[in-house]
Amino acid sequence: VTEEAGLTAAHWAVNVGNFDLLHMLVKKHGADVNAIDKEGQTPLHLAASLGSPQMVYQIITELNASLLVLDIADYNASD
């Protein structure tokens, strides 16, 4: 389920800084950790842009998010 900006529940979990919710959404409910919004950004992009290194680390190591997804400006989450 997405809203107007294309944000998924996974994006919203990152936006409010709730990794436990993100983990549950991905592991128990099959949410796509690499889902993109209208800007082509994944939850990992969002965590990086919010300056949340712990969330970035957890998304990569525990949820196996792709580091290769490019947004519409051709940036990946590490750019």
Order of alpha helices (4+ residues) and beta strands (2+ residues): alpha-alpha-alpha-alpha
